[in-house]
């Protein structure tokens, strides 16, 4: 079935902007709700995209937004805050709105490692959210569980690039945490492809890139690409939680104790797991240098020294 009128909840976020752009490239009319329209101004220029300023959790808002659509994509996710409201109540509200308006197709973004007995509230709430979606057997649902997602606007590799710019050394929490980074463009391709695939109904897909690495290896890689030679000190589990507790009390919350608990669960796919629909994943090394590498000759000089170990 072809879909040409889709609601994307969370469409103004990092993954959302790529999913929305991929849909728009196919000529799909996309509605993106946002509490502040200004935050989604990067989407307003896309010819088939309409950004609506609204709180999706306000009474009756979702039913009005869902009415008349052919599918709903939920990409909402937070790393700290009211997990239950956004990861559990919102997916259930979307299911209810779809039922009341007759919309059948629902795509939902969860997280790799989501489980009711996970050590972190983030992963536990994500598990409850995906369960609510998959339990709606009267709808045509698909759930996606990506590892850490990287790309030009990510808040992962870019965060470490910023930290290495200003700090001579990094105290790194959970340095042995395992990830299998997946490119945001691949996540968008998978979701847009799945939209019209009847074989994807009632399925749950784990999404990973081709390479497994530790957090320490990822930070080492960022240092190498940016040309910034930095001392990296891996913290023990106790010191990782202590650092997170301190950071919780600072503006911006760079890390929380719940984040550290999440990293206790390997963020990797099962052996032999591939992207669905025969899509080939992009390697981190093929994409990240394009947005992390220094641009000017003066900035490149330290990178050359790093490679030569001088």
N, C-alpha and C positions, 0 to 999 in steps of 0.2 A: 504493500500500500504506500502511496505517495503522501507525504505530509507537507502542507504548505502554509500552516498557521499554527505556530507553536508558542507556548508560554515558557520562559526560562526564568525560574526563581533562583536568585543568586547569580544572575547573568552579568552583573557589573564587577564581579570579583576576578581574580587571576585566571582561574580555569574558565570561568564564565565568558570572559571576553573572547577567548579563543573558540569556544563552542558556538557562541553567537555569530562570530565572524564566519565560521565554517558553514553555518546554516544560511547566513545571508549570501554567501558565495554561491549557494545552490538555488538562490531565488526564494527561499522560505521567508514568509512574513513572521517576524519574531517580536513578541512583546516582553519587555524586561521591566519588572517592578523594582523600584528603588525608593528607600526612605528619603534620599536626597538626590534629585535628578542631576545635580551638578557633578556628583561622583561618577555618573555614567555618561559624561559628555563625550567620552571617547567612542561610545557606541552610537550616539545620535547621528553621526555623519554617515553611518551605513545605510544604504538606500531603503532596505526593507525592515529596518528596526525601529520600533516605537518604545521609548522609555517613559514609563508612567510613575509619577511620584506617589507612593502609597506605602503604608505599613501592611505587609501581607498578613500579619497576625491580628490586625484589627477585625472586629466582628463584621462578617459578611464580605470582607475584601477579597478573599480567595475565590469565593463562589462567583463574584462579579468578574474577576480576572480570568478564571478558567472557562466560563461560559463562552461558547462559540469557538473554542480552540479545538484542535485535533489531537494535541499531545501536550504533556507537561513535563518539563525537565527540572529537577530539583538539584541544585549544586551548592546549597547553603552548608557551610561548615565553619566552625570557629575553633581556635586552639585554647582559648580560655574565656570564661564568662558563663552564661546560663546555658549549659549543655542540654539540659532536659527540654528547655523551651524550644531551642532551635534544631536539635538533633532528633528529638522524639515527638514533641507535640506538633511541630511543623509538618513532618512527613505524614503523620496521621491526619492532620487537617487537610493536606493536599489530597490524600486518598478520599476523604469525606467529600471534598469539593468536587472531585472527579465523579464520584458516584451520584451526587445530587444534580450534576449538569450533564451526565451522560458521556463524559470524556473517558475513553478506555486506556489510551497509551500513556504510560508513566515511566520515565527514566529517573533513577535516583543515584546520587553519588554518596557512597559510604566510605569506608577506609579499610585498608589492609590490616588485618589483625583484630578487627572488631569482634568482640565476644562478650557475652554476659558475665563471664568470670575473668575478664581482663583486669590488670592491676590499676588502670587509670579510668577516671570517669569519662574522659573523652572517648575511649574505645568502647566502654560499656554503653554509653548513650548512642554511639553510632550503630552498635549491634541492635539495640532496641528500635532504632529508626528503620534500619533495613528489614527487620522482622515485620514491622508494621506494613511496609510496602509489599513484601513478598506474600504476606498473609492475605492480601487482597486478591484472592483467586478469581474474582469476578472482573478484574482489570487485567490489562496486558502490560505487565511490569518487567523491568530489567534493572538490576543493581550492579554498580561498578565499584570496585575496591582497589584504588591505586596505591602504590607505594608513594614515597615522597615525590612530588611533581616538580620538575625544574623547567625553566624557560626564562626569557629575557626579563620578565617582571616578577620573578619568584621572590619569596621572602625567606628563602633558604640559603642558596649559594650567594645571593646578593648580600644577605646579612653578614656572612663571614667575610665577604670581600670588603664591606664597609668597616667591619671591626679591625681587619688587618691593615686597613689604611691609617687608622688612628692609634692602634695599640702595638707596642713592640713585642708583646707576648700575649698568648691566649690561654686561660684556664678553661679547659674543655670538659664539660660534663658528659658522662656516658660515652667515652671515646670509642668503646667497642660496640656500640649500638650498630646494628646491621640494617642496611638499606639496599634497595634495588631501584635507583632513580629512573623515573619514566618521564619522557618529554611531553610537555603540555600539548603540543601539536598532535602527538599520537593519541593522547587521551581524547582530544576533540574529535579526531578522525574515527576512533572506535565508537564514540557515542552517536555521532551523526550517522554512521553506517548502521548501527544497531537500531536506530529509530524505525526504519522500515523493514527490518528483518523479523519475520514471524518466528524464525528459529531462536530468536533471542528472548521470546516471551517466557517469563517465570525463571529466567536464568540469572546467575550471579557470576560476574567476571572479575578475576584478580588481574590487575594491570601492572606490569613491571617492565623495566628496561632490560637490556641484554647482560648487564654486569652487576654483580653483588659487591658491595664495599662497606667498610666501617665508616663511622662518622670521622674518625681520625684521618682516614685516607681521603675522604672528601675535602676536609679542611686543608690537608697537605696539597691536594690538587688545586684548590683555590689559590693557595699561596704561590704555587708554581706558575699558574696561568697569569696571575696578576703581577708576578715578578717581585713579590714582597716576602723576603726571608724573615720568618717569625719563629720565636720559640713557642712551642705548643706543649702545654703541660696537661696530661690526662688526669682527671680527677677520679677518685674512688667513688663507689656508690654513695657512701655517707656524705662525702664532700660535695658530690653532685647535687644531692638534695639540699644541703646547706646553702650552696651557691644559688640554687633555684629559689629557696625561701627568701634570700636577700633580694634577688632580682624581682620577686613578686611585689616588693614594696617600693619599687622605683617606677617612675612614669614609663609607659610603653610596654612594661612586662615582657622583656626580651625572652624570659623563660619562667616557667612555673614548675612546682613540684609535680603537678599532673603531667606535664610534658616529659619530665624525667621518667616517671612511671610508665608512660607510653613507650619510651625507648627501651624498656626492658623486654618488650615483645619484638622479636626479629621482624623487620618490615620488608619481608622478602616473599617471593612466590615459590610455589613448590617446584622441585626440579623438573625441567622440561616444559614448564608452563610458557606458553606463547601468547602474543596478542591475538584476540579473536579475529575472525573473518580474513585470515591469512595476511594480516597487516604486519609489516616488518618494523620493529622498534628502532628508533634512532638512538645511537650511543651518546652518552654524556660528552665524550671527547669531541664529537662531531658538531655539537651545538654550543656548549658552554663558552668556549673561547670567543665566540662572536659577540658575546655581551659582557664577558668578564675581562678579556685581555685589554691591557693599556693601549691607548690610541696614539699618543705622541711618541717620537723617538726618545725623548728624555725618559718617559715612563717605561719604555721597552728595555732600556739599558739594564735596570736591576734584574729583569727577567732573564736576560742573557747571562748575567753574572750568576744568577741562581742555577741555571742549567749547567754552567761550567764549574759550579761549586767554588766560586772565588769570593 
